Amino acid sequence: MNSTEGTSHTGCHAGSSSAMDETRAAAEVARRRVRIMSATSHPTLPRPEPVAVPAARLALRSDGAARGLLDGAWWPRSRDLLSELPALTAVLDPLWGRITRIAVNPMYWPVIPRKVPVDGHIVKVGWFADEIDPHKVLLLSYGIGRWDLLIIPPETGTGAAARLMAAASDPDRPPLTASALIAADGGPHGVTATEAPLDPDKVGEYEGGVSAVVPEQPPVRPAA
């Protein structure tokens, strides 16, 4: 009797163990299916491609050409120096040496930052109310030289911009100031301006909007 009961209990335990193993196996299969379904339902999205910065639109005088009032023309896409300067220096740095400072007239630039980060360095920005033509940008490369570019207004049409670029970069044309060149082409901002002599060594005195002659409507400047 005892032997029979022992055999019966052993068979019962073996059956229970087998059932538990089957239950565990079924649960594991179910978990795998859930993982597969989750991976299928939520695929990994591709990373967005970085947006390429448009190249600066420039026309420069050829190497060796006699220096004039202008060394070429720049046609920015906006009046935002923070967004426009990096593309400009990306072209000019390899040609003229690292551009370290620029100066503009505040008339057509609503915001003039003190510094603009560009590829690998910082460009310091100054402004002059009377000493710089409203349609010109002065660029300085530390220890190398100074260059002056006509600024073609961003809203200028393609045809007019092409004519102005050609005129500003042509060494054989009679020398004209930037504003006189704009006016001669019948541009929207044709204002004849007589520029006072500007010493590049004094640009540092005018960084961040400090000027000997304060304009009636000074540009907006970010807080320090």
C-alpha atoms as one frame of an Amber mdcrd trajectory, in Angstrom:
protein
   0.000   0.000   0.000   2.762   2.360   0.955   4.671   1.464  -2.191   1.672
   2.149  -4.372   1.009   5.465  -2.737   4.637   6.485  -3.201   4.504   5.680
  -6.882   1.280   7.589  -7.285   2.674  10.722  -5.613   5.846  10.607  -7.720
   3.816  10.523 -10.931   1.762  13.443  -9.761   4.872  15.559  -9.086   6.321
  14.688 -12.483   3.126  15.766 -14.221   3.004  19.066 -12.345   6.629  19.847
 -13.230   5.969  19.184 -16.902   2.937  21.454 -16.879   4.942  24.264 -15.244
   7.690  23.917 -17.844   5.133  24.197 -20.631   3.636  27.271 -18.981   7.044
  28.950 -18.715   7.829  28.123 -22.343   4.505  29.572 -23.480   5.112  32.728
 -21.451   8.582  33.152 -22.991   7.152  32.767 -26.488   4.522  35.393 -25.667
   7.198  37.820 -24.407   9.223  37.353 -27.578   6.165  38.091 -29.686   5.546
  41.289 -27.714   9.155  42.406 -28.267   8.926  41.673 -31.974   5.619  43.542
 -32.257   7.038  46.515 -30.338  10.069  46.699 -32.618   7.806  46.491 -35.661
   5.343  49.093 -34.369   8.047  51.654 -33.423  10.773  51.585 -36.059  13.894
  53.687 -35.537  13.486  56.938 -37.432  16.428  58.167 -39.521  18.328  61.156
 -38.163  17.545  64.404 -39.957  20.243  65.590 -42.321  21.979  68.830 -41.255
  20.766  71.888 -43.128  23.494  73.270 -45.371  24.226  76.979 -44.989  23.934
  78.745 -48.369  27.234  80.028 -49.706  27.865  83.753 -49.627  27.081  85.615
 -52.835  30.261  87.513 -53.674  32.122  89.133 -56.532  35.756  90.087 -55.824
  38.427  91.916 -57.747  41.040  89.645 -59.254  44.407  89.230 -57.559  46.886
  91.874 -58.638  44.248  94.412 -59.634  44.838  97.968 -58.488  43.091  98.840
 -55.243  40.119 101.128 -55.596  37.371 102.353 -53.318  35.847  98.870 -53.346
  37.319  95.384 -53.462  34.135  93.728 -54.643  30.504  93.232 -53.695  28.544
  91.142 -51.214  24.858  90.304 -51.677  23.534  89.030 -48.320  20.210  87.205
 -48.069  19.036  89.146 -45.012  19.943  91.973 -42.659  20.937  89.585 -39.877
  24.688  89.762 -39.270  24.616  86.739 -36.970  23.374  84.514 -39.768  25.148
  86.198 -42.693  28.730  86.640 -41.433  29.645  82.933 -41.065  29.019  82.303
 -44.768  30.950  85.447 -45.724  34.040  84.611 -43.672  33.949  80.993 -44.867
  34.761  82.319 -48.342  37.082  85.180 -47.408  39.253  83.552 -44.730  41.070
  81.233 -47.186  41.530  84.108 -49.660  42.422  87.062 -47.467  43.462  85.530
 -44.173  41.319  85.202 -41.086  38.802  88.046 -40.837  38.957  89.284 -37.239
  36.931  92.506 -37.330  34.261  94.125 -39.435  32.507  97.476 -39.297  29.275
  98.675 -40.871  27.012 101.698 -40.900  23.951 101.066 -38.672  21.480 102.575
 -41.149  20.412  99.260 -42.722  21.321  96.803 -39.944  18.576  96.645 -37.285
  20.713  94.626 -34.845  24.489  94.860 -34.562  26.024  92.224 -32.285  29.345
  92.878 -30.604  30.768  89.522 -31.629  29.759  86.863 -34.134  30.980  83.259
 -33.858  32.149  81.876 -37.195  34.007  78.722 -38.157  36.913  78.400 -35.740
  37.018  81.935 -34.351  35.132  85.066 -33.350  34.612  88.168 -35.484  34.324
  91.452 -33.597  31.762  93.864 -34.994  31.785  97.646 -34.819  29.683 100.383
 -36.340  30.255 103.934 -37.566  27.444 106.409 -38.101  29.217 108.816 -40.476
  32.605 107.362 -41.319  31.352 104.337 -43.279  29.114 104.388 -46.342  25.709
 102.844 -45.504  26.168 100.417 -48.411  29.627  99.191 -47.470  31.221  96.744
 -45.060  34.810  97.152 -43.883  36.716  93.942 -43.148  40.020  93.617 -41.317
  42.335  90.627 -41.264  44.701  90.809 -38.299  48.177  91.810 -39.444  47.346
  91.369 -43.127  45.118  94.098 -44.469  41.794  95.834 -44.960  39.099  95.300
 -47.567  35.923  97.167 -48.481  32.897  95.500 -50.051  29.763  96.987 -51.534
  26.685  95.654 -49.720  23.939  94.958 -52.224  20.568  95.231 -50.434  19.053
  91.769 -49.857  15.811  92.708 -51.622  17.636  93.659 -54.838  16.539  91.755
 -57.938  18.848  89.271 -59.617  19.533  91.441 -62.663  20.408  94.557 -60.673
  22.541  92.522 -58.269  24.504  91.047 -61.166  25.194  94.521 -62.583  26.318
  95.847 -59.203  28.591  92.868 -58.598  30.207  93.337 -61.985  30.666  97.073
 -61.441  32.133  96.729 -57.939  34.651  94.078 -58.991  35.729  95.694 -62.287
  39.144  97.383 -61.828  38.755  99.317 -65.082  35.627 101.214 -64.068  35.878
 104.745 -62.638  36.039 104.587 -58.835  32.718 105.244 -57.121  31.647 105.046
 -53.502  29.284 102.249 -52.573  26.236 104.508 -52.332  27.138 106.273 -55.580
  27.317 102.895 -57.310  23.883 101.938 -55.950  22.453 105.284 -57.038  23.975
 105.011 -60.516  22.141 101.720 -60.996  18.865 103.229 -59.807  18.773 101.100
 -56.672  16.105 101.432 -53.965  18.497 103.033 -51.518  20.311 105.431 -53.815
  21.849 107.899 -51.379  25.016 109.673 -52.334  27.398 109.613 -49.397  30.752
 111.300 -48.878  32.891 109.163 -46.647  35.296 110.640 -44.117  38.724 109.007
 -43.899  38.667 105.985 -41.598  41.696 104.711 -39.725  41.506 100.888 -39.393
  43.438 101.101 -36.106  40.488 102.918 -34.554  37.963 100.202 -35.269  38.513
  98.760 -31.798  37.240 102.009 -30.279  33.889 101.511 -31.963  33.166  97.891
 -31.077  29.704  97.130 -29.829  28.162 100.361 -31.065  30.437 102.926 -29.405
  30.817 105.784 -31.827  32.230 109.294 -31.753  29.055 110.393 -33.543  25.953
 108.767 -32.088  23.217 108.247 -34.709  19.769 109.665 -34.068  18.338 106.124
 -34.053  21.055 103.803 -32.733  20.861 100.111 -33.585  19.406  97.593 -31.173
  22.183  95.892 -29.235  21.951  92.697 -27.194  22.472  92.933 -23.459  25.998
  92.155 -22.311
